[in-house]
Amino acid sequence: MAKREQFKQTRQERQNRYFSEAFKKAKVEDIEKGLVGILELAREYEVTRSAVYKWIYKYSRMRKKKEKVVVENDSDTRKLQLMKEKVNIYITSKQKKVNTIQA
């Protein structure tokens, strides 16, 4: 992988750079696969985030299919599972107490 120092350029030099269509499509595909984030890509190639979003808008396969990607953090899912387990344990313990009282 290229080093960031290789891409260090002045603002004037950056304004005159052009990326090929194949390069943009490949980077959008990497974003869709989750291999790289938008901010990470923007920093690596010293482009603005808005430029990366334009690439996504233009070259994204999911956008053309009118699909939306829902990103859900693993931690959120895990928290929800833990809360469900706690509720189930609470309900089970209450049922045992009711059964003990009735017996």
ZINOR-V412295 format. One record per backbone hydrogen bond with DSSP energy under -0.5 kcal/mol. NH is the residue of the N-H (numbers start at 1). CO is the residue of the C=O. Records with the same first field share a line. If there is no record, write none. Layout:
NH: CO  CO
//
This chain:
6: 3
7: 4
8: 5
14: 10
15: 11
16: 12  13
17: 14
24: 20
25: 21
26: 22
27: 23
28: 24
29: 25
30: 26
31: 27
32: 28
33: 29
34: 30  31
35: 30
36: 30
41: 37
42: 38
43: 39
44: 40
45: 41
46: 42  43
47: 42
52: 48
53: 49
54: 50
55: 51
56: 52
57: 53
58: 54
59: 55
60: 56
64: 60
65: 61
66: 63
67: 62
70: 68
71: 69
72: 70
77: 73
78: 74
79: 75
80: 76
81: 77
82: 78
83: 79
84: 80
85: 81
86: 82
87: 83
88: 84
89: 85
90: 86
91: 87
92: 88
93: 89
94: 90
95: 91
96: 92
97: 93
98: 94
99: 95
100: 96
101: 97
102: 98
103: 99
//
